């Protein structure tokens, strides 16, 4: 069983990005992974913006990254790039915080004009942090995620199918076959 850190880089509590990640976390957990959610927005702003490496929340986040075998990084796309709160956290992590880790980059946005944000903005940063393997990422249009009053979401069928394939590839890269996990 792999330990997966699921990082939401959205600054909003009602974010589709965060809701999508928590939805995907349950599939990873069903495959036998231990999933640890981290919403960057819950880290105190003074720690992030003040670059307080010794703040307990930053120390804890750093430890979570160190403990993880794999990391799912999800972000809304703003101005053709990943979110500022995600950038602030990544800047405070050790230079090679992703060394030896399998990473799955995910992004959400309102327009297909931002689809390349994963490859041109996020992937280079993850690579520079030493990720052993960055699996194929996925961009999800906001319109394909419907939030329900009970807190659950539904995902458009074609997007749900693509996300299932992406998660299964991530699981395989972590060393646990999703087919074997379903049999457990």
Secondary structure, 3 states (H helix, E strand, C coil): CCEEEEEECCCCCCCHHHHHHHHHHHHHHHCCCEEEEEEHHHCCHHHHHCCCCCCHHHHHHHHHHHHCCEEEEEEECECCECCHHHHHHHHHCCCCCCECCEEEEEEEECCHHHCCHHHHHHHHHHHHCCECEEEEEEEEEHHHEEECCCCCEEECHHHHHHHHHHHHHHHHHHCCCHHHHHHC
